Amino acid sequence: MLKDPSSPQARADIAEAEAYASVGNVGIGFDILGHTVVGAGDRAQVRRIPEREVRIASIDGVVTDLPLDAPSNTAGAALLSMQRGLDLPYGFELVLHKGIALGSGMGGSAASCVAAIVAANALLDEPLPREALYDFALDGELVASGSRHGDNLGPMLIGGLVLATDTRLVRIPVPGEWHCALVHPHVVLETRRARAALAGAYALGEFVAQSANLALVMAGCYRGEAALVREGLADVLVEPRRAPLIPGFAQVKQAALDHGAMGASISGAGPSVFGWFEDRASAEAASRDMRAAFAAAGHDSDVLVAPIDGPAARVL
C-alpha cells in the first residue's frame, strides 16, 4: 500500500529553502516597505532532530565568521522562536549557505532568517501559512539589527513589494514591467552604525512630506501610474542623514535619475543604491552608469536588475 504523502510517516526530515535579496525601506517607507530582488540569495538546509534544541552545524559562502551559537545568530534565533512558539517536541539543525554579504543593504541577515524558517516550516507536521512565520522572523531580525522591523522579512516571506507593519504583511501590486537596478559597492556598512546616524531631532514638516511621498508611491503602484511614483519616491528623512556614509552616493543616484528613474535612494541601511524604472532596458542602462559612478569613487560593485514584483522565498 502506498503511503499518504501528507502523513507524518512520509514527512521528510531535511528541507532546503532559498530567500532572495531585498531592497529595504524603498526610501520613503523606513522599516515598513520593501521588495525582493532575484539574482542573489541565502540558502538554508534544515534537518529535524529529536532533541528540543537548535544547532548550527556550519556556515559557508560569502560570509563564514557568523556565530554558530543559535541564540546569537539571526537564523538560529528565528528557529528557536519557532520551536518555543509552537512548543515543538523536536528541534532543528541548520546548515547556512550565505550568498548575500552582510552590511550590504541587501537584506543579508533577513535572508538567512527567512530561508531557515521557510525550510523548517516544510518539516512541520502541519506547515503554517507564510504570514504565520512573520513573528518568528522578527525575533531573528532583532538579533541582527537590534530592532523588530519587517521591511526585508515581509517581501522575502510573501514576495513582491510588501508593506510590513508590526503585525501584518500587505503585498502591494506593481506593474510587471517595472524593474529595479540595485548596485552594491564593495563596502561594508553595518546596520547598527547606519541606524545610529539617524539620531537627532526631526521637523514636523519633514514627517508630513515623507508621509505624502509614501502615499503617492502607494497610489502610483496600485494605479500603475509612474508619474505618481516619480513625484513621491524621494526620501526626505533618512537619506540626508545616511548619504555621507556612502562614498559617491550623490553621483550614483544622479546616474539613475539621468536614465529616467522614477526615483533612487539607499537600499536598506546601505551602502547599496537602488533605482526604480518603468522597463528593464532603462534599468540595465542605468546600472552600468551607477556602477561607473561607484568606480569613480574608488569602489568596485555588483549589479542586480530584476522586476520589482519579485519572488518569495522558495523550498528547493
C-alpha positions in Angstrom: 0.0 0.0 0.0 1.3 3.5 -0.9 1.9 5.9 2.0 -0.2 9.1 2.1 2.4 11.8 1.2 0.8 14.1 3.8 1.2 11.6 6.7 3.9 12.1 9.3 5.5 8.8 8.2 6.0 10.3 4.8 7.4 13.6 6.0 10.9 14.5 5.0 13.5 15.1 7.8 15.6 17.6 5.7 14.4 20.6 3.7 16.3 23.4 1.9 15.0 26.8 1.1 16.3 30.0 -0.6 15.4 33.6 0.2 16.3 36.3 -2.2 17.9 39.7 -1.7 15.8 42.7 -1.0 15.5 46.5 -1.1 14.5 47.6 2.4 12.8 51.0 3.1 12.5 51.8 -0.6 13.5 55.3 0.5 10.1 56.5 1.7 9.0 53.6 3.8 11.5 53.3 6.6 11.3 49.9 8.3 7.9 49.1 6.7 8.3 48.8 3.0 10.5 46.6 0.8 10.7 44.3 -2.2 12.7 41.3 -3.3 15.4 41.3 -5.9 16.1 38.0 -7.6 19.7 37.3 -8.5 21.3 36.8 -5.1 20.1 34.9 -2.0 20.8 32.8 1.0 20.1 29.1 1.3 19.3 27.2 4.5 19.3 23.4 4.9 17.4 22.4 8.0 17.2 18.9 9.5 14.6 17.9 12.0 16.2 16.3 15.1 14.7 14.6 18.1 16.4 16.9 20.7 14.4 20.0 21.6 17.1 22.4 20.6 18.5 24.3 17.6 22.0 23.6 16.4 24.0 25.4 13.7 26.3 22.8 12.1 28.1 25.1 9.6 28.1 28.3 7.7 29.7 28.8 4.3 29.6 31.2 1.3 30.5 34.8 1.1 30.3 35.2 4.9 31.6 32.5 7.2 32.5 34.2 10.5 29.0 34.4 11.9 28.2 33.0 15.3 27.4 29.2 15.5 25.6 29.8 18.8 21.9 29.7 17.8 20.6 32.5 20.1 23.3 34.8 18.7 22.6 34.0 15.1 19.6 35.6 13.2 18.6 32.3 11.6 19.2 30.3 14.8 17.2 32.8 16.8 14.3 32.6 14.4 14.3 28.8 14.6 14.4 29.0 18.4 11.4 31.3 18.3 9.5 28.9 16.2 10.5 25.9 18.4 9.3 27.7 21.5 6.3 29.5 20.0 4.8 26.2 18.6 6.0 24.2 21.6 7.5 21.6 19.3 8.6 18.3 20.8 11.7 18.3 18.5 14.3 20.7 17.2 16.4 21.7 14.2 19.9 21.5 12.9 20.9 24.2 10.4 23.5 24.5 7.6 23.6 28.0 6.2 24.9 29.0 2.8 25.5 32.7 2.6 25.0 34.3 -0.8 24.4 37.9 0.4 27.1 39.9 2.1 26.3 41.4 5.5 26.3 45.1 5.8 25.4 45.4 2.1 21.9 46.9 2.3 20.5 43.8 0.5 18.8 42.1 3.5 21.6 39.6 4.2 20.6 38.9 7.8 16.9 38.7 6.9 17.5 36.3 4.1 19.3 33.9 6.4 16.4 34.1 8.8 13.7 33.6 6.3 15.4 30.8 4.4 15.8 28.9 7.7 12.2 29.3 8.9 10.7 28.5 5.5 12.8 25.3 5.4 11.8 24.4 8.9 8.2 25.1 8.2 8.3 22.4 5.5 9.3 19.9 8.2 6.4 20.6 10.5 3.7 18.0 10.7 1.3 20.8 9.7 3.1 23.6 7.9 1.9 27.1 8.6 0.9 29.9 6.1 3.8 32.2 5.3 2.3 35.1 7.2 2.2 33.0 10.4 6.1 32.8 10.2 6.4 36.5 10.4 6.7 36.9 14.2 9.4 34.2 14.3 11.3 36.0 11.6 11.0 39.3 13.5 12.7 37.7 16.5 15.6 36.7 14.3 15.9 40.2 12.8 16.1 41.6 16.4 19.4 39.8 16.9 20.9 41.2 13.7 19.9 44.8 13.9 18.6 45.5 17.4 15.0 46.1 16.3 12.0 44.1 15.1 11.3 45.5 11.6 9.9 43.7 8.6 10.8 45.7 5.5 13.1 43.0 4.4 11.4 40.0 6.0 8.0 40.7 4.6 8.8 40.6 0.9 11.1 37.6 1.4 8.2 35.7 3.0 5.4 36.5 0.6 7.1 38.1 -2.4 6.8 41.4 -4.3 6.5 44.9 -2.8 5.3 44.5 0.7 4.0 46.9 3.4 5.2 45.3 6.7 3.7 46.5 9.9 4.3 45.1 13.4 1.6 42.5 12.8 0.6 42.4 9.2 2.1 41.9 5.7 0.3 43.5 2.7 1.5 42.8 -0.8 1.3 45.9 -3.0 0.5 45.4 -6.7 3.3 46.6 -9.1 3.2 46.6 -12.9 5.2 43.6 -14.1 7.3 45.7 -16.5 8.7 47.9 -13.7 12.2 47.0 -12.8 14.8 47.8 -10.1 18.5 48.3 -10.6 20.4 47.5 -7.4 24.1 48.3 -7.2 26.2 47.0 -4.3 29.6 48.6 -3.8 32.3 46.5 -2.1 31.9 48.5 1.1 30.6 47.3 4.4 28.2 49.5 6.3 26.9 47.8 9.4 23.1 48.2 10.1 23.7 49.4 13.7 26.0 52.1 12.5 23.6 53.3 9.8 20.8 53.4 12.4 22.9 55.4 14.8 23.2 58.1 12.1 19.5 58.7 12.4 19.7 60.0 15.9 18.6 63.6 16.4 15.6 65.9 16.0 13.3 65.9 13.0 11.0 68.7 11.9 7.2 68.0 11.8 7.2 69.3 8.2 9.7 66.5 7.3 7.3 63.9 8.6 4.4 65.4 6.7 6.4 65.5 3.5 7.6 61.9 3.9 4.0 60.7 4.6 2.8 62.5 1.5 5.6 60.8 -0.6 4.8 57.4 0.7 1.1 57.9 -0.1 2.0 59.0 -3.6 4.1 55.9 -4.2 1.5 53.6 -2.8 -1.2 55.2 -5.0 1.1 55.0 -8.0 1.7 51.3 -7.5 -2.0 50.5 -7.1 -2.9 52.6 -10.1 0.1 51.7 -12.2 0.9 55.3 -12.7 4.6 56.0 -12.9 4.0 59.8 -12.7 2.7 59.4 -9.1 5.7 57.3 -8.1 8.1 59.7 -9.7 6.6 62.5 -7.7 6.7 60.6 -4.4 9.9 58.5 -4.5 12.1 61.0 -2.6 13.3 60.3 0.9 13.5 63.5 3.0 14.0 61.9 6.4 16.6 59.1 6.3 18.6 59.6 3.1 20.1 63.0 4.0 21.5 61.5 7.2 22.9 58.3 5.7 24.2 59.6 2.4 27.5 60.8 3.9 28.3 57.2 4.9 28.2 56.0 1.3 31.1 57.1 -1.0 29.9 58.6 -4.3 26.3 58.3 -3.3 25.2 61.6 -5.0 26.8 60.7 -8.3 25.4 57.1 -8.2 21.9 58.4 -7.5 22.2 61.0 -10.3 23.3 58.3 -12.8 20.0 56.5 -12.1 17.9 59.7 -12.5 19.7 60.6 -15.7 18.4 57.3 -17.2 14.8 58.2 -16.3 14.5 56.5 -12.9 11.2 57.1 -11.1 13.3 57.6 -8.1 16.6 56.4 -6.5 17.8 56.1 -2.9 19.7 54.0 -0.4 18.8 50.3 -0.3 18.1 49.3 3.3 20.8 50.7 5.6 23.2 51.0 2.6 25.7 51.1 1.1 23.8 49.6 -1.9 21.8 52.1 -4.0 18.7 51.3 -6.0 16.6 52.9 -8.7 13.1 52.2 -9.9 12.5 52.2 -13.7 9.5 51.7 -16.0 11.2 49.0 -18.1 14.2 46.6 -17.9 16.2 48.3 -20.7 16.3 51.6 -18.8 17.3 49.8 -15.5 20.1 47.9 -17.3 21.5 51.1 -18.9 21.3 53.0 -15.6 23.0 50.2 -13.7 26.1 50.5 -15.9 26.5 54.2 -15.2 25.6 53.7 -11.5 28.4 51.2 -11.3 30.8 53.6 -13.1 30.0 56.2 -10.5 30.9 53.9 -7.7 34.1 53.1 -9.6 34.9 56.8 -9.8 34.6 56.9 -6.0 37.1 54.1 -5.7 34.9 51.1 -5.3 34.0 48.1 -7.5 30.4 47.0 -7.3 28.0 44.3 -8.2 24.7 44.8 -10.1 21.3 43.2 -10.0 18.5 44.1 -12.4 15.2 42.5 -11.7 11.4 43.1 -11.6 10.2 45.0 -8.5 7.4 42.4 -8.2 9.9 39.8 -7.2 9.5 36.2 -5.9 9.1 35.0 -2.3 11.5 32.5 -0.7 11.1 29.0 -2.0 11.6 25.5 -0.8 14.2 23.9 -3.1 
